[in-house]
Structures are given as structure tokens and as C-alpha cells.
Amino acid sequence: MGLPMNRHSKHRTRTRRAHHALTVVQVTTCTKCKTEVLPHRVCKVCGTYNGRQVLNVDKAVGKKLKKSAPAKKEA
């Protein structure tokens, strides 16, 4: 297992870590429903992208509800 020959100074270590800072997530607003959306992605609320309806949200939500609902057992 390799070990460093000499100790790195604090300056060298901190200079390397200068690029490790976190950035804030950039969000835009949906033109139709005014909710916050990540850029270049379909709005999950109304299903529009670039001013066009590309996703039928009612159908997708109905599918999710059907999957998550527990099966009813009749006695």
C-alpha cells in the first residue's frame, strides 16, 4: 500500500479542496402552473415541457394510486 513520501502543507491541501464547494440547485418556474421545476425537465404537476403538453398527469397519478393501494380482501 502506497504512502506519501512527504507531508503536504495546509495550503496545498486547502487549494485542492477549493473546488469541493456545493452549489445551489437552480430551478425555473413552470409557465403553466408556476411551480418550481428543474431546468430541461417535464413539470410533474401539469405535465408540460417547453409550452407543450407531453405527459398525461391524470393517467400517471391514477396508475401510481392503483399500485400503492393495498389489495382489499373480502371475508
C-alpha positions as CSV (number, residue, x, y, z in Angstrom):
1,M,0.0,0.0,0.0
2,G,1.5,3.3,-1.1
3,L,2.2,6.0,1.4
4,P,3.1,9.7,0.7
5,M,6.9,10.4,1.0
6,N,6.4,13.9,2.4
7,R,3.7,15.7,4.3
8,H,1.5,18.1,2.2
9,S,1.2,21.6,3.6
10,K,-2.1,23.1,4.7
11,H,-2.0,25.4,1.7
12,R,-1.6,22.6,-0.8
13,T,-4.5,20.6,0.8
14,R,-6.8,23.6,1.0
15,T,-6.0,24.7,-2.6
16,R,-7.1,21.2,-3.8
17,R,-10.3,21.3,-1.8
18,A,-11.2,24.8,-3.1
19,H,-13.2,23.1,-5.8
20,H,-15.3,20.9,-3.4
21,A,-17.8,23.7,-2.6
22,L,-21.5,22.8,-3.0
23,T,-23.6,24.8,-5.4
24,V,-27.3,25.8,-5.1
25,V,-29.7,23.9,-7.3
26,Q,-31.0,26.2,-10.0
27,V,-34.8,25.9,-10.5
28,T,-37.1,27.6,-13.0
29,T,-40.8,28.2,-12.9
30,C,-43.3,26.3,-15.0
31,T,-45.0,28.7,-17.5
32,K,-48.4,27.0,-17.0
33,C,-48.8,26.2,-13.3
34,K,-46.0,28.4,-11.8
35,T,-44.4,25.7,-9.7
36,E,-40.7,25.2,-9.4
37,V,-39.2,22.8,-11.9
38,L,-35.6,21.7,-12.6
39,P,-34.5,23.1,-16.0
40,H,-35.0,20.9,-19.1
41,R,-37.4,18.6,-17.4
42,V,-41.1,17.9,-17.6
43,C,-43.3,19.6,-14.9
44,K,-44.6,16.9,-12.6
45,V,-47.7,18.9,-11.6
46,C,-49.1,19.7,-15.1
47,G,-47.0,17.6,-17.5
48,T,-45.8,20.4,-19.8
49,Y,-42.4,20.9,-21.3
50,N,-41.4,23.9,-23.4
51,G,-45.0,25.1,-23.6
52,R,-46.4,21.8,-24.8
53,Q,-48.4,19.1,-23.1
54,V,-46.1,16.0,-23.2
55,L,-47.3,13.9,-20.2
56,N,-50.9,13.0,-19.2
57,V,-50.5,13.6,-15.5
58,D,-54.0,12.3,-14.6
59,K,-53.3,9.0,-16.1
60,A,-49.9,8.7,-14.4
61,V,-51.3,9.7,-11.0
62,G,-54.1,7.2,-11.3
63,K,-51.6,4.4,-12.1
64,K,-49.5,5.3,-9.0
65,L,-52.5,5.3,-6.8
66,K,-53.7,2.0,-8.1
67,K,-50.2,0.4,-7.5
68,S,-49.9,1.8,-4.0
69,A,-53.4,0.9,-2.8
70,P,-53.5,-2.3,-0.8
71,A,-55.5,-5.2,-2.1
72,K,-58.9,-5.5,-0.4
73,K,-59.7,-8.9,0.9
74,E,-63.4,-9.9,1.2
75,A,-64.3,-12.1,4.1
